[in-house]
Amino acid sequence: MSKFLHILSMKPPAQLVYELYEADSPRTFQQDLQLHLAHGYVFSTPEEFLMGRPVQSKADHDDICNPAVVFDREDCDCWYIYAYATRNPCFENWAGLVEKVLRWMPYELPLAAWERRKHDRMLFFPIKRFQQLTAKP
């Protein structure tokens, strides 16, 4: 399950993500962090925190959500945003937020995906669409 948070807070963003973990989470924050350090990407600044990894959009939902599952890079077509928090939500819409998040990704893939809440379905969006929505006139 993705952990996607954007609130105005004095806490460090990594702490905000840590606090989203519940007793019934499949892994601890530390385990997910370690898996993303080994198999994905972790970006942490005083203003933002992100864990994500490249995945196959057609893969099984449980495989996409599990950071221990590693996909071959050449088969990946999607950035799965596993966790994101910011202390300063200075964006106008979801497209702006996702564009902001995607600037951290080290290479381009055509899709981005996340789940907003524990029981929501996974959302897949074409990255080009976000770029169109946030393009400056």
Summary of the structure (lengths in Angstrom):
residues: 137
radius of gyration: 14.2
end to end distance: 35.7
largest distance: 46.7
contacts: 375
relative contact order: 0.20
helix: 31%
strand: 24%
